[in-house]
Amino acid sequence: MKKKILTLFAGLLVLLAAAALWLWPKDDAGAPASAAFKALPAAEKVARGAYLAKAGDCMACHTTRGGVAFAGGRALQTPFGNVIAPNITSDKENGIGSWSADDFWNALHNGKSKNGRLLYPAFPYTDYTKVTRDDSDALYAYFQTVPAHPQANRPHELRFPYNQQLTLAVWRAMYFKPAVYQADNSKPAEWNRGAYLVQGLGHCIACHSTRNALGASDGGLNGGMIPVLGWYAPSLNSDREAGLGEWQTPHIEQLLKTGISPRATVFGPMAEVVRQSLQHLNDADIGAMALYLKSLPAPDGKPEPYEREKSSEAVAFLAAGAKIYKSQCMDCHGENGEGIPPAYPPLAGNRALTMDEAVNPIRIVLNGGFPPGTAGNPRPYGMPPFSHALNDVEVAAVVSYLRSAWGNNARPVSSVEVNRYRNVPLE
């Protein structure tokens, strides 16, 4: 009996080893950088890489609050545990100072570290894989100039079996295929530049998509809850949410560059993206992204309008919300929800209020918030928190009122929903 168990165990090990060999990705040097890029002076390569690092928002993940830039250590929360961002300074022992340009490309394009370990997709190589070899080499040139810092890398804090490399190899076989961005020759160069930035370094899909139970994105910009953080990143193509097809292009550009526009204001995780990344992009790239986002096709079909309940309890609930709005909100947002844009955004017709998922307006009322401080909006007006002044029923009433007034038409929210998010950390 013991011999049979040992034989079965040995067979299982052989099968696992065979699976690992079959699933494990090979190193991929990719196509070499172009002759034009190779001919650039070193300083131009570094400057281009510094710009691209901002486009990719690299500092946001690889820098702890108050810490040394790019020295790592920030815990990126996932449903499977924490992924600890590594040191990517030029330190040769703890950073990437000993890496080659091929090593860096392999990480960006193929999700594989210099030591052969597979990288977790909290590092969005699933999007960065679309980056060209020229841009990868420019990023590499820049990071080799980032001052070395000896901060040691901490191990990830992931639960079993998510902490196993073989598990990650299986996930990759199911959900990841390396692929550099391929231009659509039927579209103008500006559109392709916008698509390249949105799909690649901008990694917009990382937030604005639905994810399955294993954390894999559906590959679209159809909106979804941001895991653990408790914010909803709206659909960028649905007119019911943040779809930009009906927006004026200058308003999209203004929102991306400054965080505010006559149509909307960014908040939550998107405020960090604008502050640390998008505001630093040049006007041509912002315009290209706006052109691409505006062109995204809307989903087929229109939803049925919400049928509002007319019971005396429902009417009284909204009346209580209207009373709270009048005493707490009207001075800034206006009697008819018209706001004073861009300082105080309009609430009438504001899609951030009327999405099916109501978590964002609930959290804004509870916690308040500021749009990002940017060069185009250096002194942002903020909204104060009301969690200390309003109980769960009152917050539910005022949010429900906002979702029903001035032509808005979305379902009411309950005190249970409010309570669910009252104690969710802000980041």
C-alpha positions in Angstrom: 0.0 0.0 0.0 2.8 2.4 0.9 4.6 1.6 -2.3 1.4 2.4 -4.3 1.1 5.8 -2.6 4.7 6.6 -3.3 4.3 5.6 -6.9 1.1 7.8 -7.3 2.9 10.7 -5.6 5.9 10.3 -7.9 3.6 10.2 -10.9 1.9 13.4 -9.7 5.2 15.1 -9.4 6.1 14.1 -13.0 2.8 15.4 -14.3 3.3 18.7 -12.4 6.8 19.0 -13.8 5.5 18.3 -17.3 2.7 20.9 -16.9 5.2 23.5 -15.7 7.5 22.9 -18.6 4.6 23.1 -21.1 3.1 26.2 -19.5 6.2 28.1 -18.6 6.8 31.0 -21.1 10.1 31.2 -22.9 12.2 34.3 -22.9 11.2 36.6 -25.7 13.7 39.3 -26.9 11.2 40.5 -29.5 12.1 42.6 -32.5 15.1 44.9 -32.0 14.6 48.6 -31.5 14.4 50.6 -34.7 17.4 52.1 -36.4 15.9 55.6 -35.8 15.6 55.0 -32.1 19.1 53.5 -31.8 20.5 56.7 -33.5 19.0 59.0 -30.9 21.4 60.6 -28.4 21.3 59.0 -25.0 19.8 62.1 -23.4 16.8 62.0 -25.8 16.2 58.3 -25.1 16.2 59.1 -21.3 13.8 62.1 -21.8 11.5 59.9 -23.8 11.6 57.2 -21.2 10.8 59.7 -18.4 7.8 60.9 -20.3 6.6 57.4 -20.9 7.0 56.5 -17.2 4.6 59.3 -16.4 2.2 58.0 -19.1 2.4 54.5 -17.5 1.9 56.0 -14.0 4.8 53.9 -12.8 5.5 56.0 -9.7 2.0 55.4 -8.3 2.6 51.8 -7.6 6.4 51.7 -7.1 6.6 54.5 -4.5 5.3 54.4 -1.0 3.7 57.5 0.5 6.6 59.7 1.6 9.1 57.1 0.3 11.9 57.3 -2.2 10.7 57.4 -5.8 10.6 54.0 -7.5 12.1 52.2 -4.5 9.0 50.0 -4.2 7.4 48.7 -1.0 3.8 49.7 -1.7 1.3 47.0 -1.0 -1.1 46.6 -3.9 -4.3 45.1 -2.5 -6.0 42.3 -4.5 -8.8 39.8 -3.6 -6.0 37.2 -3.4 -3.7 39.1 -0.9 -1.2 41.9 -1.3 1.3 42.2 -4.1 4.3 44.2 -3.0 5.6 46.5 -5.7 9.4 46.0 -6.2 12.3 48.4 -6.2 12.9 49.6 -9.8 15.6 52.1 -9.2 19.1 51.5 -10.7 20.3 49.7 -7.6 22.1 46.6 -8.8 21.3 44.4 -5.9 17.7 45.3 -5.0 16.5 47.3 -8.1 16.9 46.7 -11.8 20.4 48.2 -12.2 21.8 44.8 -13.3 19.0 44.2 -15.8 19.6 44.4 -19.6 17.3 46.0 -22.1 16.1 42.5 -23.0 15.3 41.7 -19.4 13.3 44.9 -19.1 11.4 44.1 -22.3 10.7 40.6 -21.1 9.1 41.9 -18.0 7.0 44.6 -19.8 6.0 42.4 -22.8 6.0 38.9 -21.4 5.4 39.4 -17.6 8.6 37.6 -16.7 11.4 38.8 -14.3 15.1 38.6 -15.0 15.4 35.6 -12.6 12.8 33.7 -14.5 9.9 34.1 -12.1 6.5 35.0 -13.5 5.2 38.4 -12.5 1.7 38.9 -11.0 -0.7 40.9 -13.2 -1.1 43.5 -10.5 1.9 44.7 -12.6 -0.3 45.3 -15.7 1.9 43.5 -18.2 -1.4 42.3 -19.7 -1.6 45.9 -21.0 2.0 46.8 -21.2 2.6 43.9 -23.5 1.4 46.3 -26.3 4.3 48.7 -25.8 6.7 48.8 -28.7 10.4 47.8 -28.4 11.5 51.4 -29.0 9.3 52.6 -26.0 10.4 49.7 -23.8 14.1 50.6 -24.5 13.4 54.3 -23.8 11.8 53.3 -20.4 14.8 51.1 -19.7 17.2 54.0 -20.5 15.3 56.2 -18.1 15.1 53.8 -15.2 18.9 53.2 -15.5 19.3 56.9 -14.6 17.0 56.8 -11.5 19.3 57.1 -8.5 20.0 53.7 -6.9 18.3 53.1 -3.6 19.2 49.9 -1.6 15.7 49.3 -0.2 15.2 45.5 -0.2 12.1 44.0 -1.8 9.5 42.4 0.5 7.9 39.1 -0.4 4.3 39.2 -1.6 1.5 38.4 0.9 -0.7 36.1 -1.2 -2.8 33.2 0.0 -2.4 29.6 -1.2 -2.7 28.6 -4.0 -2.3 32.1 -5.5 1.2 32.3 -4.2 2.3 29.4 -6.4 4.2 30.0 -9.6 2.5 27.0 -11.3 -0.9 28.5 -10.4 0.2 31.7 -12.1 1.4 29.8 -15.1 -2.0 28.2 -15.5 -3.7 31.6 -15.2 -1.5 33.1 -17.9 -2.2 30.1 -20.2 -5.9 30.9 -19.8 -5.9 34.7 -19.9 -2.7 36.2 -21.3 -1.1 36.3 -24.7 1.8 38.7 -25.4 1.0 41.0 -28.4 2.6 44.4 -29.4 0.0 47.0 -30.5 -0.9 46.7 -34.2 -2.0 49.9 -35.9 -5.4 50.0 -37.6 -4.5 51.3 -41.0 -8.1 52.3 -41.7 -7.8 54.9 -38.9 -5.7 58.1 -38.8 -2.4 58.3 -37.0 -3.9 60.3 -34.2 -6.5 57.7 -33.5 -3.9 55.0 -33.4 -1.7 57.0 -31.0 -4.7 57.4 -28.7 -5.5 53.7 -28.9 -1.9 52.8 -28.2 -1.8 54.9 -25.1 -5.2 53.8 -23.7 -4.7 50.1 -24.4 -1.0 50.0 -23.5 0.9 52.3 -21.1 -2.4 54.0 -19.9 -3.7 50.5 -18.9 -7.2 51.9 -18.6 -8.7 48.4 -18.8 -7.0 47.7 -15.5 -9.8 49.6 -13.8 -12.6 50.2 -16.4 -13.4 46.6 -17.1 -15.3 43.7 -15.4 -13.2 41.0 -13.8 -14.0 37.4 -13.2 -13.5 35.4 -10.0 -9.9 34.8 -11.0 -9.1 38.5 -11.6 -9.0 38.3 -15.4 -10.4 41.3 -17.3 -13.1 40.9 -19.9 -10.8 43.0 -22.2 -13.2 45.9 -22.7 -13.8 49.3 -21.3 -17.3 48.4 -20.1 -16.9 49.4 -16.5 -16.4 47.4 -13.3 -15.8 47.5 -9.6 -12.1 48.1 -8.7 -11.3 45.1 -6.5 -10.8 45.8 -2.8 -10.8 49.6 -3.2 -14.5 49.8 -3.4 -14.9 52.3 -6.2 -16.7 51.7 -9.5 -14.8 52.6 -12.6 -17.5 53.5 -15.1 -17.9 52.2 -18.6 -16.2 54.5 -21.1 -18.5 53.5 -24.0 -21.9 53.3 -22.5 -23.9 56.6 -22.6 -25.6 55.4 -19.3 -22.3 55.8 -17.6 -19.2 57.7 -18.6 -19.5 57.1 -22.4 -17.8 59.9 -24.1 -19.4 59.7 -27.6 -21.7 62.6 -26.9 -19.1 64.8 -25.2 -17.4 67.7 -26.9 -13.7 66.7 -27.5 -12.3 69.8 -25.6 -14.3 68.7 -22.5 -12.7 65.2 -22.7 -9.3 66.7 -23.0 -9.9 69.1 -20.1 -11.1 66.3 -17.9 -8.0 64.1 -18.7 -5.5 67.0 -18.3 -6.9 68.9 -15.3 -9.4 66.6 -13.6 -12.3 69.0 -14.1 -14.6 69.9 -17.0 -18.0 71.5 -17.5 -19.5 67.9 -17.8 -17.8 66.1 -14.8 -15.1 66.0 -12.2 -12.8 63.1 -11.5 -12.6 61.7 -8.0 -11.3 58.6 -6.1 -8.6 56.5 -7.8 -9.0 58.5 -11.1 -7.9 61.7 -9.3 -4.6 60.0 -8.6 -4.2 59.0 -12.2 -4.8 62.5 -13.4 -2.5 64.1 -10.8 0.4 61.7 -11.2 0.1 60.7 -14.9 -2.3 62.3 -17.3 -1.6 66.0 -16.5 2.0 65.5 -17.5 1.2 64.3 -21.1 1.5 66.7 -23.9 -1.6 68.2 -25.6 -1.1 66.0 -28.7 -1.3 62.8 -26.7 -4.2 64.0 -24.6 -6.0 64.9 -27.8 -5.2 61.5 -29.3 -6.6 59.7 -26.3 -9.8 61.9 -26.4 -10.3 61.1 -30.1 -9.9 57.4 -29.4 -12.2 57.3 -26.4 -14.9 59.4 -28.1 -14.9 56.9 -31.0 -15.6 53.8 -28.8 -18.8 52.2 -30.0 -21.7 52.2 -27.6 -23.3 48.9 -26.6 -26.3 47.8 -28.6 -29.8 48.5 -27.3 -31.1 51.0 -24.8 -32.1 50.1 -21.2 -35.6 50.3 -20.1 -36.3 53.5 -18.0 -36.5 53.0 -14.3 -40.1 52.8 -13.1 -40.2 54.8 -9.9 -42.3 53.6 -7.0 -45.2 55.9 -6.1 -46.1 54.7 -2.6 -46.4 57.2 0.2 -43.3 55.7 1.9 -41.2 56.2 -1.3 -42.4 59.7 -1.8 -41.7 60.6 1.8 -38.2 59.1 1.5 -37.3 61.3 -1.5 -38.9 64.3 0.2 -36.5 63.7 3.2 -33.6 63.6 0.8 -34.7 66.9 -0.9 -34.8 68.5 2.5 -31.3 67.4 3.3 -30.1 68.6 -0.1 -31.6 72.0 0.4 -29.9 72.5 3.8 -26.5 70.8 3.0 -25.9 70.9 -0.8 -27.9 73.6 -2.5 -25.5 76.5 -1.8 -22.8 74.9 -4.0 -24.8 72.7 -6.5 -27.7 75.0 -7.0 -31.5 74.8 -6.5 -31.9 72.9 -9.7 -28.7 70.9 -9.6 -27.0 73.2 -12.1 -23.8 73.5 -10.1 -21.2 76.2 -10.7 -18.9 74.4 -13.2 -16.1 73.6 -13.1 -15.6 74.4 -9.4 -18.9 72.7 -8.3 -20.0 70.1 -10.9 -23.6 70.0 -12.1 -25.8 67.2 -10.6 -28.6 67.4 -13.2 -27.8 65.0 -15.9 -24.6 63.8 -14.2 -24.1 60.2 -15.2 -21.8 59.6 -12.2 -25.0 59.8 -10.1 -27.3 57.7 -12.3 -25.3 54.5 -13.0 -26.8 51.2 -11.8 -23.9 50.9 -9.3 -24.4 53.7 -6.8 -21.2 53.2 -4.7 -19.4 56.3 -6.0 -22.1 58.9 -5.0 -22.5 57.1 -1.7 -18.8 57.3 -1.0 -18.6 61.0 -2.1 -21.4 62.0 0.3 -19.9 59.9 3.1 -16.2 60.9 2.7 -16.2 64.0 0.5 -13.3 64.5 -1.7 -11.2 66.7 -3.9 -10.4 66.7 -7.6 -6.7 66.4 -8.2 -4.4 69.4 -7.9 -3.1 70.0 -11.3 -1.3 72.7 -13.3 -4.6 73.5 -14.9 -6.5 73.4 -11.6 -4.0 74.3 -8.9 -6.5 75.1 -6.2 -9.3 72.5 -6.5 -12.5 73.0 -4.7 -13.4 70.1 -2.5 -16.5 68.6 -1.1 -16.7 68.1 2.7 -17.5 64.7 4.2 -21.0 64.1 5.7 -20.4 60.8 7.4 -20.2 62.5 10.8 -23.4 64.6 10.2 -25.7 62.1 8.4 -26.7 58.6 9.4 -27.1 55.8 6.9 -30.8 56.4 6.3 -30.2 60.1 5.7 -27.3 59.5 3.3 -29.5 56.9 1.4 -32.3 59.5 1.2 -30.2 62.3 -0.2 -28.3 60.1 -2.7 -31.7 58.6 -3.8 -33.0 62.2 -4.2 -30.0 63.1 -6.4 -30.6 60.1 -8.5 -34.2 61.1 -9.1 -34.3 64.9 -9.4 -33.9 67.3 -12.4 -34.5 64.6 -15.0 -32.2 62.0 -13.4 -33.8 58.6 -13.2 -32.1 55.8 -11.4 -33.1 53.4 -8.6 -33.0 54.6 -5.0 -30.4 53.3 -2.7 -30.9 51.7 0.7 -29.3 52.4 4.1 -27.8 48.8 3.9 -25.8 49.9 0.8 -24.6 53.0 2.6 -23.6 51.1 5.7 -21.6 48.7 3.5 -19.3 51.5 2.4 -19.2 53.7 5.5 -16.1 52.0 6.9 -14.3 51.1 3.6 -10.8 52.6 3.6 -10.3 55.6 1.3 -7.4 53.8 -0.5 
